[in-house]
Amino acid sequence: MNRSAGPWQWDDVRFFLAVARSGSLSAAARTLRVGHVTVGRRIATFEARLGVTLLNRTPDGFATTAAGEAVLRQCTAMESAALDLERIAAGSDTLVTGSVRVTTTEAIAHQLIAPAIAMLRQRHLELRIDLIVGVRSLDIARREADLAVRFARPASPELVCRKLGDVGFSLYASPRYLARTGIPERHKGLAGCDLITFTGAPVAARPFFMGETLEGSRIALSCNNPLIQLKAAADAVGIAELACFLGDASPDLVRVWPQEPPARRTAWLIVHQDMRRAGRIKAVSSAIAEVFRRERRILEEGLSR
């Protein structure tokens, strides 16, 4: 390959990293929010400028060549340095303006983050919240998100974790389902029950189903959206373990063991250490913490019927 005139650009590195990591032009295009044709053209330009072939197409997608592996290591280091620079600069900004990317679960977003955003908008009209919901962990070090509210506390020394409070969880089912199958006895396991659970339930959710043994039970539905789990339970699909503030709010559900205190899990607010002093990050963090304080009883115990 002949080296073309003109220096390569930082954007070339971003496109190469996206394809090398995903192995696909279309997946890289989704990450970069451009068309896959653009990705292919930028990769070809990068290879021409460097004078080497970086990626080979295989039946399973794109794979890096030997030269591509060497370039990939350097590009990864460049990306890390660039992200460090961005975080340090952004973390020094005292203005409460611009966008803040917040990631959390659907239930917490509905109950807590949306009210926090309403509070923020009353005081900071120049602030924009990009809310990313789901259980998939986003990389804060790579700025896939600026703030995360999660039940899993990460171990990375670069991340600052602030305890927001405890959230109560209990087992819920529709009266129709329990009338059909009977109420399982506490501490005797859930054998014979139909269960609604998370796909690859996060470690932070343990113990699952309030510590009951699941031997002999049936998985009726698994998905990563608690609102869909709630709907399925309301439609008598089976028993779901839900945050009490969510389950108690549904008129079509009852607690399986109403006299049993909820199982509690700690919610953490997570931010990169370089970003925690930025004005917009502090404003959003404070608003989220304030909503957790205000809703503490409901979060821990659920709603009174």
C-alpha angles and dihedrals in degrees: 000000000000118000109242125220119263131057122272118250136225090249088061088063092051092053093046093049092050093053094041091053099043100032089219137088092214094050091047089048091055091050093048094038095232135108120281090238089060090051092051092048093049092050091050090049092049092051091048092051092049094040095228139096108248102175135035123200113236132176088263096048135271120341127189119249122226089267089045091055091054092048091045092059091053093044091051090053090048091051091050091051092047092050090048089053092048093049094047091050094044092045091058093055109108095184118107094222138103130042132318120196112217124184127192142127124296093249095051091043090054097043102035118006095053092055089046090054090051090054092048094049091057091060105026114039092171093060121098126192120209103199117201113188130195141075096269110114113238122208108250092183089060090044095244081138135007097206132020131192107201142153091225115079109215120224098216112124089216092065124079114213123199121189110235099180144275127297121206121226129192140167117269135188138159118265087239092058094047092047089054099045105021128240113289115236115250115254091012097094133247099271111157093018126124110232133205111203147155122280102248092354112225117257090238089066092068133152089051122215093010092301096300118146111252096203110134094014125122127230103228096174137001123188139140098239117088092198090059089046089053092050091049092051090048088053090057096252092135146282120326131190105226139169105268093234087058101040095043091053092062114089089201096061137068131189111260090220105024094178093052116098114240122262108246130220126186119241117213132200108217128196136159113260091236092057104042095093096049111118096234093045092051091048094051093042091052093048092051092047090049092054090049090052092047093048096040098120094046092046093051101038107016128228124325111241 
